[in-house]
Structures are given as C-alpha cells and as structure tokens.
Amino acid sequence: MKTQFYFCFKILLLILAFCINPTVSSQKIESNQINKFSTEQGLSSNLIYNILQDKKGFIWIATEEGLNKFDGKNFTHFSVNHGRYSLSHNHTQTLLLAPDGNIWAGTSDGLNIYDYKSDSIIKVRNNTSPLKLVYNDITYLTAGTDRKKTWIGTYGTNKSFMP
C-alpha cells in the first residue's frame, strides 16, 4: 500500500511540474509559412525546371515559358522578344550563379547571362564571338571545383568554359 502511495505521489508531482513550469508545458512552436506561386500570381509558367537564390536575395526560376526573377513580392519576366530582358529561347532548363554574381541561364537555344551591371541579358550561341558554344541546347550548368571553370552540359556534348 505504501509503495502504491509513493507511486501516485510521484505521478502527481510530475503532472504539477509540467503544469507549473511554462518552459516544459508550453514550448513555442514556430510555424514556417509556405506560399504557393503560380501563373495566377505572375509566374510565367507552372512547369519549373530550376530555382536558385542570388547574392542579393532574389529568387530566379527557370520555366518552360522563360526566366523569372522574384523579389519577394513581384516577378520580372525574361523571355524571347522582351527588350533588354530578351532570351534566346523561352524554354529555360538550368541556372547557375556565376562567381561574379551574374546569373547564367541555359535554354534550348543558347546560354543567356544576366549581367547585373547593365541590367540586361547577354546571349551566347554557337555563332557568337568571342564566346562560342558547340551546341545551343544547354541542359546543365555547374561550377568546377576550383570555381575557375564552368561546365556546360548540352544534348550534344559537355564543354568546359573558362570565363
């Protein structure tokens, strides 16, 4: 009987400890809100191939219908025939944050480099100079381990590019 009393007493003390101590009974639970963005909110396409965040905090989204830059509230579109934001092709497949801070976007018809200094797109294709591609269909971009070379993957071949 005495053991049963001590057992009940210990349980009661534990319950009181949880009720009295606010750090034990009410831990703050942080909720991270997830927002959904689609064409209804201004994204150029709901089919997304790649996403990256640059050094300035902008989110870059490669889609079937072009490149999008998101500032946290609004989207800026980069697509074919869009003035200084004109891409060589809308089908943007891959993105890379270059060591100089510029954004490289590989499309089905060439490499497009967003230049922060001029706030415009520089197009690189198999017929441009001084930079030339072997094939225009860019499927993958990645920085080399030494960050001095960029590897460009295409449907035809892989080519090392030195900026």
C-alpha positions in Angstrom: 0.0 0.0 0.0 2.8 2.3 0.9 4.5 1.7 -2.5 1.3 2.5 -4.3 1.0 5.7 -2.4 4.6 6.8 -3.4 4.0 5.9 -7.0 0.8 8.0 -7.2 2.6 10.8 -5.3 5.4 10.8 -7.9 3.0 10.9 -10.8 1.1 13.8 -9.2 4.4 15.7 -8.7 5.3 15.2 -12.4 1.9 16.5 -13.5 2.3 19.5 -11.3 5.8 20.2 -12.6 4.6 20.2 -16.2 1.7 22.5 -15.3 3.7 25.0 -13.2 6.9 25.2 -15.4 6.0 27.1 -18.5 9.1 26.1 -20.4 8.1 22.4 -20.1 4.4 22.7 -20.7 4.2 25.3 -23.4 7.1 25.2 -25.8 6.8 27.8 -28.5 6.3 26.1 -31.9 7.5 28.2 -34.8 5.5 27.9 -38.0 7.1 28.5 -41.3 4.6 29.6 -43.8 4.8 28.2 -47.3 3.4 30.3 -50.1 2.3 28.9 -53.4 3.1 30.9 -56.5 1.7 30.1 -60.0 0.8 31.8 -63.2 -2.1 33.4 -61.2 0.5 35.3 -59.1 2.6 36.3 -62.1 4.9 33.3 -62.7 5.4 32.8 -66.4 4.7 29.0 -66.3 3.8 26.4 -63.7 6.4 24.0 -65.2 9.6 24.8 -63.3 13.0 23.3 -64.2 15.4 25.0 -61.8 15.4 27.5 -58.9 18.3 29.5 -57.3 18.8 32.4 -55.0 21.4 35.0 -55.8 23.7 37.0 -53.5 21.2 39.9 -53.4 18.4 37.6 -52.2 16.4 37.4 -55.5 14.9 34.1 -56.4 15.5 33.0 -60.0 13.1 30.5 -61.5 13.7 28.7 -64.8 10.4 27.7 -66.5 9.1 26.3 -69.8 8.0 29.9 -70.7 11.1 31.9 -69.7 13.1 33.1 -66.8 11.6 34.8 -63.7 13.2 37.0 -61.1 11.2 37.2 -57.8 11.9 40.0 -55.3 9.6 38.6 -52.6 6.5 40.4 -54.0 6.8 40.7 -57.8 8.0 38.7 -60.7 10.2 40.2 -63.5 10.0 38.2 -66.7 12.7 37.4 -69.2 11.6 35.9 -72.5 12.0 36.0 -76.2 11.5 39.5 -77.8 11.4 41.2 -74.4 13.8 44.1 -75.0 16.9 44.1 -72.7 15.3 41.1 -70.9 15.1 39.1 -74.2 16.3 35.4 -74.0 17.5 33.3 -77.0 14.6 30.9 -76.2 11.8 30.7 -73.6 12.5 27.0 -72.6 14.9 27.8 -69.7 16.3 24.5 -68.4 19.1 25.2 -66.0 20.6 28.1 -63.9 23.9 28.9 -62.4 25.1 31.6 -60.0 28.4 32.6 -61.5 31.4 33.6 -59.3 31.0 37.2 -60.5 27.4 37.3 -59.2 25.7 37.2 -62.6 23.1 34.6 -63.4 23.6 32.1 -66.2 20.5 30.6 -67.8 20.7 27.6 -70.2 17.9 27.4 -72.7 17.0 25.2 -75.6 18.7 27.7 -77.9 21.8 29.0 -76.2 23.3 30.4 -73.0 21.9 33.6 -71.6 23.8 35.6 -69.0 22.0 38.2 -66.8 24.5 41.0 -66.3 23.8 43.0 -63.1 25.9 45.9 -64.2 23.9 46.6 -67.4 20.6 45.0 -66.1 20.3 43.1 -69.3 20.8 39.7 -71.0 23.9 38.7 -72.9 23.2 35.9 -75.4 25.9 33.2 -76.1 25.3 30.8 -79.0 27.3 28.7 -81.4 27.8 31.7 -83.8 28.7 34.4 -81.2 32.1 35.8 -80.6 34.3 35.7 -78.6 32.3 33.1 -76.6 31.1 30.2 -78.7 29.1 27.1 -77.9 29.5 23.7 -79.7 25.7 23.1 -79.3 23.0 25.6 -78.3 20.7 23.2 -76.3 22.0 23.8 -72.8 20.8 21.2 -70.3 23.1 21.6 -67.4 25.4 24.3 -65.8 27.7 23.8 -62.9 30.8 25.4 -61.5 34.0 23.4 -61.4 35.5 22.5 -58.0 38.1 25.3 -58.4 35.4 27.8 -59.2 37.6 28.9 -62.2 35.7 26.9 -64.8 32.1 26.4 -65.6 30.9 23.1 -67.1 28.2 23.4 -69.7 26.2 20.3 -70.5 24.4 20.1 -73.8 22.4 17.4 -75.6 25.4 17.0 -78.0 28.4 17.2 -75.7 29.9 18.7 -72.5 32.2 21.6 -72.8 34.4 23.3 -70.3 34.1 27.1 -70.4 36.6 29.5 -68.8 35.1 32.9 -68.0 
